[in-house]
Amino acid sequence: MPENINKLNFLNPQSRYRGHFTPENLAFNANLQEFAHKISYISALQTGGKISPEQAYKDIQSLWKQLKESKKELGVGTNIRKPES
């Protein structure tokens, strides 16, 4: 099992969240990082000729819709607060 965890961490590294902490912000940040990783994979597949530009566009468009829905469901950005100094 530890070997699988190491592979997962290598393929999908997670950066620490440093913004204003709320559970919603943390969850959205995780979704955003996952979105970025998937975009990177799609780009690499398209650049390598494994998928067409049209398929890459459709896949990215689908991921973008999922991210937007995640933002909406979590309510991120609806109560914008200035960080405390």
PEJOJO-V155022 format. One line per field, one symbol per residue. phi: phi as a letter, one per 30 degrees, with the letter a starting at -180 (. if undefined). psi: psi as a letter, one per 40 degrees, with the letter a starting at -180 (. if undefined). A space follows every 10 residues. Layout:
# PEJOJO-V155022
phi: ???
psi: ???
This chain:
# PEJOJO-V155022
phi: .edddddddd dbdcdddbdd dbeddddddd ddddeddddd ddddddddid bdeddedddd dddddddddd ddddididcd cdddd
psi: dddddddddd dgihiiheah hidddddddd dddddddddd dddddddeed iidddddddd dddddddddd dddefhedgh ihih.
